[in-house]
Amino acid sequence: MSQSGPAAIEVVNLSHAFGSRWAVRNASFEVPQGALHGFVGPNGAGKTTTLKSICTLLIPHSGTIRVLGLDVVAQTNEVRRRLGFMPDHFSMYRRMTVFEYLDFFAAAYGIPMTQRDKVIDEVLTLTDMEGRREELVGGLSRGMQQRVALSRVLVSDPDVLLLDEPASGLDPRARIELMEILRELKRMGKTIFISSHILSELAELCDSVTIIDAGRIKYSGSISGLLKRPTEHAGFRVGVAAGSPDLTERISSLPGVLQTVRVDAGNEYRVEMEARPDSGNRLLQGLIAQGVLVSSFGEDRRHLNEAFMDLTTGGVG
């Protein structure tokens, strides 16, 4: 994705401690504008501390954070106008209707009364809550209350959204519907930064991810880069329509092949080759020349859980 202007979020050497316990230590990462970026780590890894530092609720003990080029400490008010924060646990005014709740926050954000109805209608349409406008917040399901909380964040039309465990406690349907709303917000040009401890929940949604463990950044980059195996060689997965006892040896004999391993005693093989631009083509041509009936072929990637476990230990150090 091309990016003009400063990063949506830039964190440089962030550190924050509570007493003698370091919640975050020398954390650095960057989120480009327009990204849908996951922030993942075990419970207690420092996610919420980092999130609160970005949204100006905590002053970092050291390091710098910029949101759209604005320093969160020196330019706090300007930063708050540009971002919206939805915490994991949020208070709801249960005796208000959905409209009254959003109107209250629209007034708090300084939106003129003459514009509030239009703004609220647009937000309710975006979150598919038009039919709930006059219902009491306290009578809504957890999933509907989550949408109201997101609507409240959107009333001020922020450029950057910070969401802490937005799908927590939702049933599968409510999760799917929330994720589709977030995709639509991305299509509108919003930058969305989602904190979660469940990588698989974000894998299909996010285009990039930062993993934190024990207060330290372990990875920051694309999802595809995360799933690549940490090796200098080229790796491929080969599925065959029918195996044979000597197929492992036959594949290993092909030019450039360094190692062949049959996966789970099935008709799938993991092949490691010399890293060359045409490695995949050479392997596939060699298999076809040997008469192997190839049913699937692709780059060998780690499973999400495997990548996460390789990078994390859990807790705060």
HELIX and SHEET records of a PDB file:
HELIX    1   1 LYS A   47  ILE A   54  1                                   8    
HELIX    2   2 THR A   76  ARG A   82  1                                   7    
HELIX    3   3 VAL A   98  ALA A  108  1                                  11    
HELIX    4   4 MET A  113  LEU A  126  1                                  14    
HELIX    5   5 GLU A  130  ARG A  132  5                                   3    
HELIX    6   6 VAL A  137  GLY A  139  5                                   3    
HELIX    7   7 ARG A  142  LEU A  154  1                                  13    
HELIX    8   8 PRO A  172  ARG A  187  1                                  16    
HELIX    9   9 LEU A  199  ALA A  203  1                                   5    
HELIX   10  10 ILE A  223  LEU A  227  1                                   5    
HELIX   11  11 LEU A  247  SER A  252  1                                   6    
HELIX   12  12 SER A  279  ALA A  289  1                                  11    
HELIX   13  13 LEU A  304  LEU A  311  1                                   8    
SHEET    1   A 4 ARG A  21  VAL A  31  0                                        
SHEET    2   A 4 ILE A   9  PHE A  18 -1                                        
SHEET    3   A 4 SER A  62  VAL A  67 -1                                        
SHEET    4   A 4 LEU A  70  ASP A  71 -1                                        
SHEET    1   B 6 LEU A  83  MET A  86  0                                        
SHEET    2   B 6 VAL A 160  ASP A 164  1                                        
SHEET    3   B 6 THR A 191  SER A 196  1                                        
SHEET    4   B 6 LEU A  36  VAL A  40  1                                        
SHEET    5   B 6 SER A 208  ASP A 213  1                                        
SHEET    6   B 6 ARG A 216  SER A 222 -1                                        
SHEET    1   C 4 VAL A 257  ARG A 262  0                                        
SHEET    2   C 4 GLU A 268  MET A 273 -1                                        
SHEET    3   C 4 ALA A 234  VAL A 240 -1                                        
SHEET    4   C 4 VAL A 294  GLU A 299 -1                                        
END                                                                             
